[in-house]
Amino acid sequence: MLKANGLTKSYGDTQVLRGIDLEVHRGDFVAVIGGSGSGKSTLLRCLVGKERPDGGEVVFNGVNLTKSSWWARWEASKDWAVIGTADQLNGRRTAFRNVVTGRLRQFSFWRLLLGGKPSEEEHIRAMDHLEQVGLLDKAFQPVEKLSGGEKQRVLIARALSQGAKLIVADDPVSSLDPHSAERMMESFKELYRRETVTVVCALQNIEMAEKYASRIVGIVDGRVEFDIRARRLTAAERNKLLSR
């Protein structure tokens, strides 16, 4: 589904990615872990076109994103969603409206321009996805009144409503309290189990990765140090991550 071959990336004299190879399959929940400056965030940005790698290639569903036209990259981007900070949402709008507007933007620009009134099917879909992330009771509350964890789950619901087959998130739990962080990771786990949605999530919290992901990819100094099925890391593996 998603493949990176020999990705390199530098900023000035600092080399951040040093030939990364990574293959992500449909239905995976891949936790990319590593310390600050390891290159995990840059890797995610290269995977979804937020950064252009200096070398190597990214292939998504058979489309070589590093060599394709902007139109082909735009078409491919319809199948993924990037979950970052809550400023991706309109705080004055309700959770429901943020979710359904994301779908209208994806599929019906002119309807959005003319007021964006959702159809009955779109209404039901948005409510179903809010229910999936445990926010049905908050559907008609303004997003600005929701907690940080709830806002992140609105982003997940919006991604699902858009029909995303791949969700990419850069440390989405870093600013959340422990309970909200657990709820967020539970939502991701349910997605790859029940929805066959692929999740790639950069994390600094090793315990979260061990508990929720189906695969753990350890990044050290811009290289893949290990790629394992999810389990508790050995002392040696932890030391590799923490000693750099």
Backbone as CSV, one residue per row, in Angstrom:
resi,resn,N_x,N_y,N_z,CA_x,CA_y,CA_z,C_x,C_y,C_z
1,MET,0.823,-1.206,0.000,0.000,0.000,0.000,0.861,1.262,0.000
2,LEU,1.815,1.350,0.943,2.702,2.504,1.058,4.126,1.997,1.214
3,LYS,5.002,2.511,0.369,6.378,2.013,0.378,7.350,3.164,0.205
4,ALA,8.350,3.200,1.065,9.442,4.163,0.954,10.719,3.407,0.623
5,ASN,11.429,3.866,-0.387,12.666,3.221,-0.803,13.817,4.208,-0.759
6,GLY,14.753,3.980,0.157,15.987,4.763,0.190,15.804,6.247,0.395
7,LEU,14.856,6.646,1.264,14.590,8.069,1.466,15.743,8.763,2.166
8,THR,16.164,9.887,1.589,17.164,10.744,2.232,16.609,12.162,2.278
9,LYS,17.005,12.887,3.324,16.570,14.272,3.465,17.552,15.009,4.347
10,SER,17.968,16.187,3.881,18.877,17.026,4.658,18.330,18.434,4.743
11,TYR,18.690,19.111,5.829,18.412,20.529,5.998,19.753,21.210,6.185
12,GLY,20.207,21.884,5.143,21.551,22.444,5.199,22.580,21.333,5.289
13,ASP,23.450,21.410,6.297,24.490,20.388,6.472,24.028,19.234,7.354
14,THR,22.797,19.293,7.830,22.296,18.256,8.738,21.490,17.221,7.966
15,GLN,21.987,15.982,7.946,21.261,14.908,7.276,20.286,14.283,8.278
16,VAL,19.002,14.320,7.950,17.954,13.854,8.864,17.513,12.434,8.533
17,LEU,17.332,12.134,7.259,17.003,10.775,6.823,18.177,10.227,6.034
18,ARG,18.547,8.997,6.346,19.764,8.417,5.769,19.469,7.093,5.059
19,GLY,18.589,7.145,4.073,18.296,5.940,3.291,17.272,5.043,3.951
20,ILE,16.101,5.556,4.239,15.065,4.791,4.944,14.252,3.955,3.967
21,ASP,14.112,2.683,4.296,13.221,1.762,3.592,12.098,1.382,4.548
22,LEU,10.864,1.466,4.069,9.716,1.130,4.912,8.571,0.687,4.026
23,GLU,7.931,-0.428,4.396,6.767,-0.907,3.661,5.613,-1.061,4.638
24,VAL,4.497,-0.413,4.339,3.310,-0.442,5.193,2.187,-1.114,4.416
25,HIS,1.558,-2.111,5.039,0.519,-2.881,4.373,-0.862,-2.451,4.848
26,ARG,-1.854,-2.745,4.048,-3.223,-2.401,4.394,-3.602,-3.040,5.728
27,GLY,-4.201,-2.240,6.599,-4.636,-2.744,7.896,-3.564,-2.736,8.967
28,ASP,-2.350,-2.267,8.653,-1.298,-2.138,9.669,-1.584,-0.954,10.588
29,PHE,-1.119,-1.075,11.825,-1.024,0.084,12.718,0.440,0.174,13.086
30,VAL,1.155,1.042,12.378,2.608,1.149,12.534,2.933,2.322,13.451
31,ALA,3.605,2.026,14.539,4.112,3.073,15.426,5.570,3.323,15.077
32,VAL,5.877,4.539,14.661,7.259,4.930,14.371,7.775,5.630,15.614
33,ILE,8.745,5.020,16.268,9.228,5.561,17.530,10.690,5.985,17.416
34,GLY,11.028,6.950,18.228,12.396,7.457,18.232,12.448,8.734,19.044
35,GLY,13.628,9.097,19.450,13.798,10.303,20.243,13.670,11.561,19.413
36,SER,13.717,12.708,20.082,13.672,13.997,19.395,14.872,14.115,18.456
37,GLY,14.607,14.494,17.209,15.683,14.631,16.233,16.059,13.346,15.530
38,SER,15.313,12.264,15.774,15.649,10.976,15.158,15.287,10.925,13.679
39,GLY,14.339,11.774,13.262,13.923,11.783,11.860,12.518,11.253,11.628
40,LYS,11.819,10.840,12.692,10.503,10.217,12.501,9.470,11.193,11.949
41,SER,9.481,12.445,12.413,8.512,13.422,11.906,8.812,13.785,10.451
42,THR,10.074,13.933,10.111,10.459,14.208,8.724,10.049,13.063,7.817
43,LEU,10.200,11.832,8.307,9.781,10.668,7.527,8.297,10.749,7.210
44,LEU,7.476,11.034,8.203,6.035,11.118,7.973,5.689,12.221,6.983
45,ARG,6.356,13.365,7.100,6.081,14.466,6.170,6.451,14.092,4.739
46,CYS,7.527,13.331,4.579,7.913,12.877,3.236,6.910,11.862,2.686
47,LEU,6.372,11.032,3.534,5.432,10.005,3.091,4.161,10.615,2.504
48,VAL,3.722,11.748,3.055,2.466,12.345,2.582,2.692,13.621,1.782
49,GLY,3.923,13.849,1.339,4.188,14.951,0.439,4.323,16.311,1.082
50,LYS,4.373,16.378,2.414,4.582,17.667,3.076,6.025,18.134,2.904
51,GLU,6.923,17.191,2.716,8.328,17.477,2.419,8.710,16.641,1.206
52,ARG,9.586,17.160,0.384,10.087,16.400,-0.765,11.443,15.815,-0.392
53,PRO,11.604,14.496,-0.457,12.906,13.909,-0.108,13.981,14.312,-1.107
54,ASP,15.221,14.325,-0.647,16.332,14.626,-1.543,16.628,13.439,-2.457
55,GLY,16.397,12.243,-1.936,16.640,11.028,-2.709,15.680,9.935,-2.304
56,GLY,15.575,8.909,-3.145,14.652,7.814,-2.865,13.270,8.109,-3.433
57,GLU,12.313,7.234,-3.107,10.968,7.392,-3.646,9.917,6.913,-2.663
58,VAL,8.710,7.439,-2.843,7.550,7.027,-2.065,6.494,6.537,-3.046
59,VAL,6.005,5.318,-2.827,4.988,4.719,-3.696,3.754,4.438,-2.865
60,PHE,2.607,4.958,-3.311,1.346,4.761,-2.599,0.333,4.158,-3.565
61,ASN,-0.118,2.953,-3.243,-1.077,2.247,-4.111,-0.639,2.243,-5.572
62,GLY,0.645,1.972,-5.768,1.181,1.861,-7.120,1.573,3.160,-7.776
63,VAL,1.309,4.291,-7.127,1.653,5.606,-7.696,2.954,6.096,-7.074
64,ASN,3.944,6.355,-7.899,5.212,6.880,-7.419,5.049,8.382,-7.168
65,LEU,4.890,8.746,-5.897,4.568,10.132,-5.555,5.725,11.091,-5.793
66,THR,6.937,10.577,-5.809,8.094,11.450,-5.997,8.372,11.747,-7.469
67,LYS,7.717,11.013,-8.379,7.961,11.213,-9.810,6.693,11.566,-10.578
68,SER,5.549,11.507,-9.924,4.278,11.730,-10.611,3.972,13.212,-10.758
69,SER,2.994,13.501,-11.596,2.513,14.873,-11.763,1.780,15.304,-10.502
70,TRP,1.597,16.620,-10.356,0.875,17.132,-9.189,-0.547,16.594,-9.179
71,TRP,-1.139,16.380,-10.355,-2.504,15.864,-10.412,-2.583,14.447,-9.854
72,ALA,-1.629,13.605,-10.224,-1.610,12.224,-9.721,-1.392,12.205,-8.214
73,ARG,-0.535,13.128,-7.728,-0.322,13.192,-6.270,-1.584,13.674,-5.567
74,TRP,-2.279,14.637,-6.163,-3.514,15.140,-5.565,-4.573,14.048,-5.532
75,GLU,-4.689,13.277,-6.616,-5.650,12.182,-6.650,-5.329,11.150,-5.573
76,ALA,-4.046,10.824,-5.425,-3.641,9.845,-4.413,-3.929,10.352,-3.012
77,SER,-3.782,11.670,-2.810,-3.957,12.238,-1.469,-5.393,12.142,-0.970
78,LYS,-6.342,11.881,-1.842,-7.733,11.719,-1.423,-7.905,10.502,-0.526
79,ASP,-6.971,9.560,-0.622,-7.088,8.316,0.138,-6.366,8.354,1.474
80,TRP,-5.763,9.496,1.826,-5.124,9.571,3.136,-5.569,10.826,3.876
81,ALA,-5.351,10.803,5.186,-5.650,11.963,6.030,-4.505,12.137,7.004
82,VAL,-4.101,13.391,7.190,-3.026,13.713,8.131,-3.651,14.336,9.370
83,ILE,-3.414,13.708,10.507,-3.964,14.205,11.767,-2.849,14.896,12.537
84,GLY,-3.010,16.191,12.696,-2.001,16.962,13.404,-2.596,17.639,14.615
85,THR,-2.646,18.947,14.596,-3.146,19.689,15.746,-4.594,20.109,15.523
86,ALA,-5.236,20.509,16.624,-6.657,20.849,16.562,-6.933,22.099,15.733
87,ASP,-5.892,22.850,15.348,-6.155,24.035,14.531,-6.566,23.658,13.100
88,GLN,-6.566,22.351,12.799,-7.129,21.889,11.543,-8.659,21.985,11.550
89,LEU,-9.243,22.194,12.724,-10.694,22.265,12.880,-11.146,23.717,12.991
90,ASN,-12.407,23.955,12.681,-13.027,25.262,12.886,-13.667,25.264,14.268
91,GLY,-13.067,25.985,15.205,-13.503,25.942,16.593,-14.912,26.432,16.816
92,ARG,-15.396,27.301,15.950,-16.741,27.845,16.143,-17.828,26.912,15.629
93,ARG,-17.437,25.964,14.794,-18.410,25.007,14.277,-18.520,23.801,15.212
94,THR,-19.647,23.107,15.096,-19.858,21.919,15.925,-18.967,20.781,15.427
95,ALA,-18.830,19.780,16.268,-18.085,18.592,15.867,-18.696,17.979,14.609
96,PHE,-20.034,17.875,14.593,-20.723,17.326,13.426,-20.388,18.122,12.168
97,ARG,-20.456,19.438,12.266,-20.226,20.259,11.079,-18.795,20.139,10.585
98,ASN,-17.837,20.037,11.499,-16.447,19.841,11.087,-16.276,18.521,10.348
99,VAL,-16.945,17.487,10.829,-16.823,16.172,10.200,-17.477,16.173,8.827
100,VAL,-18.707,16.653,8.737,-19.434,16.581,7.470,-18.869,17.561,6.447
101,THR,-18.346,18.701,6.884,-17.754,19.646,5.944,-16.497,19.069,5.307
102,GLY,-15.745,18.288,6.079,-14.579,17.627,5.508,-14.966,16.728,4.357
103,ARG,-16.082,16.033,4.497,-16.536,15.162,3.415,-17.024,15.975,2.222
104,LEU,-17.738,17.066,2.487,-18.212,17.906,1.385,-17.045,18.502,0.618
105,ARG,-15.995,18.907,1.361,-14.821,19.479,0.702,-14.157,18.449,-0.183
106,GLN,-14.201,17.183,0.257,-13.554,16.126,-0.504,-14.334,15.784,-1.776
107,PHE,-15.657,15.780,-1.691,-16.447,15.226,-2.779,-17.343,16.219,-3.514
108,SER,-17.577,17.398,-2.971,-18.537,18.277,-3.626,-18.189,19.744,-3.373
109,PHE,-17.209,20.248,-4.078,-16.750,21.614,-3.877,-17.878,22.617,-4.101
110,TRP,-18.665,22.408,-5.160,-19.697,23.392,-5.480,-20.801,23.415,-4.435
111,ARG,-21.137,22.249,-3.882,-22.135,22.229,-2.817,-21.618,22.955,-1.587
112,LEU,-20.350,22.794,-1.289,-19.754,23.509,-0.158,-19.792,25.011,-0.397
113,LEU,-19.471,25.408,-1.635,-19.450,26.826,-1.981,-20.847,27.440,-1.851
114,LEU,-21.860,26.626,-2.154,-23.234,27.115,-2.132,-23.933,26.914,-0.788
115,GLY,-23.170,26.534,0.209,-23.776,26.404,1.539,-23.493,25.078,2.203
116,GLY,-23.176,24.084,1.399,-22.736,22.812,1.942,-23.751,22.068,2.782
117,LYS,-25.016,22.080,2.392,-26.004,21.337,3.154,-25.822,19.846,2.914
118,PRO,-25.591,19.058,3.971,-25.336,17.634,3.767,-26.600,16.877,3.402
119,SER,-26.416,15.818,2.620,-27.527,14.923,2.326,-27.819,14.063,3.551
120,GLU,-28.925,13.342,3.497,-29.259,12.455,4.613,-28.186,11.394,4.814
121,GLU,-27.662,10.870,3.696,-26.608,9.856,3.786,-25.356,10.425,4.448
122,GLU,-24.965,11.644,4.066,-23.778,12.274,4.649,-23.990,12.567,6.129
123,HIS,-25.213,12.979,6.475,-25.537,13.228,7.879,-25.359,11.956,8.700
124,ILE,-25.908,10.850,8.205,-25.829,9.577,8.929,-24.384,9.114,9.029
125,ARG,-23.636,9.253,7.936,-22.237,8.828,7.936,-21.428,9.603,8.983
126,ALA,-21.631,10.913,9.029,-20.893,11.733,9.990,-21.235,11.343,11.421
127,MET,-22.513,11.113,11.694,-22.923,10.733,13.042,-22.391,9.347,13.409
128,ASP,-22.385,8.443,12.443,-21.839,7.096,12.690,-20.375,7.175,13.095
129,HIS,-19.612,8.024,12.409,-18.189,8.093,12.697,-17.919,8.835,14.008
130,LEU,-18.740,9.790,14.351,-18.612,10.408,15.673,-18.927,9.385,16.772
131,GLU,-19.889,8.539,16.505,-20.204,7.492,17.479,-19.046,6.515,17.622
132,GLN,-18.382,6.190,16.512,-17.261,5.262,16.547,-16.134,5.757,17.446
133,VAL,-15.933,7.069,17.488,-14.844,7.617,18.317,-15.359,8.115,19.669
134,GLY,-16.603,7.727,20.008,-17.139,8.026,21.334,-17.572,9.457,21.539
135,LEU,-17.998,10.137,20.466,-18.354,11.560,20.588,-19.780,11.857,20.112
136,LEU,-20.619,10.843,20.061,-21.979,11.087,19.593,-22.692,12.112,20.469
137,ASP,-22.432,12.072,21.772,-23.099,13.015,22.683,-22.535,14.431,22.574
138,LYS,-21.399,14.588,21.881,-20.800,15.916,21.708,-20.956,16.431,20.269
139,ALA,-21.775,15.759,19.466,-21.868,16.062,18.038,-22.218,17.517,17.763
140,PHE,-23.088,18.115,18.582,-23.562,19.470,18.285,-23.019,20.513,19.254
141,GLN,-21.875,20.171,19.874,-21.152,21.155,20.670,-20.079,21.823,19.815
142,PRO,-19.862,23.124,19.994,-18.763,23.772,19.276,-17.429,23.111,19.635
143,VAL,-16.593,22.941,18.644,-15.309,22.286,18.862,-14.464,23.022,19.897
144,GLU,-14.574,24.351,19.948,-13.766,25.116,20.897,-14.085,24.785,22.344
145,LYS,-15.220,24.152,22.588,-15.598,23.773,23.950,-15.206,22.336,24.294
146,LEU,-14.603,21.632,23.352,-14.190,20.256,23.584,-12.775,20.211,24.161
147,SER,-12.461,19.104,24.807,-11.110,18.922,25.343,-10.135,18.617,24.204
148,GLY,-8.848,18.633,24.530,-7.835,18.336,23.520,-7.992,16.959,22.922
149,GLY,-8.265,15.965,23.776,-8.451,14.606,23.288,-9.682,14.469,22.422
150,GLU,-10.737,15.162,22.799,-11.968,15.116,22.003,-11.765,15.751,20.634
151,LYS,-11.010,16.833,20.590,-10.723,17.474,19.302,-9.948,16.523,18.390
152,GLN,-9.001,15.807,18.962,-8.233,14.857,18.156,-9.134,13.765,17.605
153,ARG,-10.110,13.339,18.406,-11.028,12.300,17.929,-12.000,12.832,16.880
154,VAL,-12.304,14.128,16.930,-13.085,14.736,15.841,-12.292,14.641,14.532
155,LEU,-10.987,14.869,14.609,-10.145,14.745,13.420,-10.185,13.326,12.863
156,ILE,-10.188,12.322,13.744,-10.284,10.937,13.283,-11.623,10.704,12.600
157,ALA,-12.710,11.167,13.230,-14.045,10.992,12.648,-14.123,11.653,11.280
158,ARG,-13.518,12.835,11.149,-13.533,13.522,9.859,-12.756,12.731,8.806
159,ALA,-11.621,12.168,9.208,-10.839,11.355,8.274,-11.650,10.150,7.794
160,LEU,-12.362,9.504,8.712,-13.184,8.363,8.333,-14.312,8.778,7.404
161,SER,-14.932,9.903,7.708,-16.038,10.381,6.886,-15.580,10.716,5.469
162,GLN,-14.337,11.137,5.334,-13.766,11.426,4.016,-13.424,10.156,3.252
163,GLY,-13.477,9.015,3.934,-13.142,7.761,3.284,-11.663,7.465,3.254
164,ALA,-10.903,8.044,4.178,-9.449,7.836,4.203,-9.112,6.359,4.401
165,LYS,-8.195,5.860,3.597,-7.706,4.493,3.747,-6.394,4.454,4.532
166,LEU,-5.758,5.612,4.645,-4.508,5.743,5.394,-4.608,6.976,6.281
167,ILE,-4.309,6.806,7.563,-4.258,7.926,8.494,-2.829,8.052,9.005
168,VAL,-2.272,9.248,8.872,-0.911,9.528,9.327,-0.994,10.562,10.444
169,ALA,-0.388,10.265,11.576,-0.465,11.161,12.734,0.920,11.314,13.356
170,ASP,1.309,12.561,13.610,2.618,12.851,14.198,2.456,13.140,15.681
171,ASP,2.742,12.158,16.494,2.674,12.240,17.958,1.384,12.919,18.430
172,PRO,0.234,12.350,18.094,-1.042,13.005,18.410,-1.384,13.020,19.893
173,VAL,-0.637,12.269,20.711,-0.963,12.196,22.143,-0.025,13.035,22.999
174,SER,0.915,13.737,22.386,1.962,14.404,23.166,1.417,15.471,24.107
175,SER,0.317,16.144,23.701,-0.215,17.225,24.529,-1.461,16.811,25.319
176,LEU,-1.763,15.513,25.336,-2.984,15.040,25.984,-2.705,14.490,27.377
177,ASP,-3.716,14.557,28.249,-3.597,13.913,29.549,-3.640,12.396,29.343
178,PRO,-3.176,11.600,30.328,-3.084,10.141,30.147,-4.387,9.483,29.706
179,HIS,-5.523,9.886,30.290,-6.801,9.275,29.917,-7.155,9.572,28.463
180,SER,-6.984,10.821,28.032,-7.298,11.196,26.650,-6.349,10.509,25.669
181,ALA,-5.083,10.373,26.071,-4.110,9.705,25.211,-4.489,8.244,25.002
182,GLU,-4.908,7.577,26.080,-5.334,6.182,25.978,-6.546,6.062,25.070
183,ARG,-7.494,6.974,25.207,-8.701,6.935,24.383,-8.360,7.148,22.910
184,MET,-7.430,8.049,22.643,-6.998,8.311,21.272,-6.379,7.058,20.650
185,MET,-5.501,6.413,21.376,-4.837,5.225,20.857,-5.813,4.056,20.706
186,GLU,-6.794,3.967,21.600,-7.838,2.952,21.456,-8.602,3.167,20.153
187,SER,-8.865,4.427,19.830,-9.575,4.734,18.582,-8.777,4.255,17.371
188,PHE,-7.479,4.512,17.369,-6.640,4.047,16.269,-6.651,2.522,16.188
189,LYS,-6.558,1.868,17.339,-6.516,0.404,17.365,-7.797,-0.185,16.792
190,GLU,-8.935,0.402,17.147,-10.210,-0.074,16.618,-10.301,0.135,15.110
191,LEU,-9.710,1.213,14.619,-9.758,1.484,13.184,-9.084,0.380,12.395
192,TYR,-7.870,0.020,12.771,-7.168,-0.967,11.959,-7.735,-2.367,12.171
193,ARG,-8.385,-2.590,13.304,-9.007,-3.893,13.537,-10.316,-4.069,12.777
194,ARG,-11.163,-3.030,12.784,-12.522,-3.169,12.269,-12.726,-2.512,10.915
195,GLU,-11.955,-1.481,10.617,-12.208,-0.703,9.407,-11.190,-0.976,8.301
196,THR,-10.199,-1.802,8.580,-9.083,-2.018,7.651,-8.498,-0.687,7.175
197,VAL,-8.477,0.276,8.081,-7.789,1.543,7.822,-6.347,1.385,8.290
198,THR,-5.418,1.830,7.476,-4.015,1.757,7.836,-3.640,3.003,8.634
199,VAL,-2.901,2.800,9.722,-2.496,3.911,10.575,-0.970,3.925,10.688
200,VAL,-0.373,5.075,10.437,1.063,5.275,10.678,1.173,6.436,11.649
201,CYS,1.753,6.163,12.807,1.724,7.136,13.897,3.112,7.274,14.508
202,ALA,3.662,8.481,14.482,4.945,8.737,15.147,4.694,8.961,16.631
203,LEU,5.493,8.311,17.470,5.333,8.405,18.920,6.691,8.500,19.601
204,GLN,6.712,9.205,20.730,7.880,9.141,21.601,7.631,8.197,22.766
205,ASN,6.367,7.924,23.052,5.997,7.078,24.176,6.095,5.608,23.781
206,ILE,7.142,4.937,24.242,7.383,3.547,23.862,6.272,2.641,24.383
207,GLU,5.792,2.881,25.600,4.764,2.027,26.194,3.477,2.071,25.372
208,MET,3.113,3.237,24.848,1.931,3.348,24.004,2.091,2.502,22.744
209,ALA,3.272,2.571,22.149,3.532,1.790,20.944,3.423,0.298,21.231
210,GLU,4.005,-0.146,22.340,3.966,-1.558,22.705,2.536,-2.041,22.932
211,LYS,1.712,-1.203,23.511,0.365,-1.595,23.906,-0.628,-1.608,22.744
212,TYR,-0.483,-0.677,21.803,-1.544,-0.479,20.816,-1.191,-0.832,19.375
213,ALA,0.054,-0.692,18.970,0.395,-0.850,17.549,0.481,-2.320,17.154
214,SER,0.374,-2.564,15.856,0.600,-3.919,15.345,2.047,-4.111,14.905
215,ARG,2.725,-3.001,14.610,4.153,-3.029,14.274,4.838,-1.845,14.923
216,ILE,6.097,-2.023,15.266,6.904,-0.937,15.819,8.150,-0.769,14.963
217,VAL,8.331,0.451,14.471,9.518,0.770,13.677,10.351,1.762,14.480
218,GLY,11.557,1.354,14.838,12.446,2.212,15.612,13.387,2.995,14.711
219,ILE,13.386,4.325,14.857,14.235,5.194,14.043,15.330,5.787,14.928
220,VAL,16.564,5.633,14.488,17.714,6.207,15.198,18.621,6.884,14.179
221,ASP,18.900,8.172,14.405,19.789,8.933,13.515,19.395,8.793,12.047
222,GLY,18.092,8.846,11.770,17.638,8.835,10.385,17.668,7.502,9.698
223,ARG,17.837,6.427,10.468,17.843,5.078,9.897,16.857,4.187,10.648
224,VAL,16.344,3.161,9.960,15.493,2.175,10.627,16.389,1.231,11.415
225,GLU,16.269,1.303,12.740,17.082,0.450,13.610,16.448,-0.921,13.768
226,PHE,15.127,-0.981,13.831,14.420,-2.267,13.862,12.991,-2.075,13.378
227,ASP,12.407,-3.165,12.890,11.020,-3.187,12.408,10.446,-4.513,12.856
228,ILE,9.609,-4.486,13.889,9.159,-5.722,14.527,7.638,-5.729,14.683
229,ARG,7.074,-6.915,14.810,5.683,-7.005,15.214,5.597,-6.509,16.647
230,ALA,4.473,-5.868,16.978,4.370,-5.202,18.282,4.513,-6.185,19.432
231,ARG,5.334,-5.820,20.384,5.590,-6.572,21.606,6.381,-5.654,22.527
232,ARG,6.686,-6.122,23.702,7.548,-5.335,24.578,8.963,-5.336,24.014
233,LEU,9.556,-4.165,23.958,10.922,-4.076,23.456,11.896,-4.694,24.432
234,THR,12.938,-5.270,23.893,13.999,-5.787,24.747,14.795,-4.612,25.318
235,ALA,15.575,-4.897,26.343,16.418,-3.854,26.932,17.390,-3.301,25.891
236,ALA,17.897,-4.182,25.031,18.842,-3.738,24.001,18.180,-2.797,23.011
237,GLU,16.942,-3.113,22.618,16.219,-2.258,21.675,15.909,-0.888,22.287
238,ARG,15.515,-0.897,23.559,15.254,0.379,24.233,16.521,1.224,24.324
239,ASN,17.614,0.568,24.637,18.874,1.302,24.763,19.297,1.935,23.445
240,LYS,19.029,1.260,22.329,19.362,1.833,21.024,18.591,3.131,20.786
241,LEU,17.336,3.136,21.201,16.515,4.337,21.017,16.911,5.467,21.948
242,LEU,17.239,5.099,23.168,17.458,6.123,24.199,18.897,6.601,24.303
243,SER,19.814,5.875,23.679,21.221,6.219,23.860,21.724,7.223,22.832
244,ARG,20.847,7.544,21.845,21.295,8.490,20.795,20.767,9.886,21.032
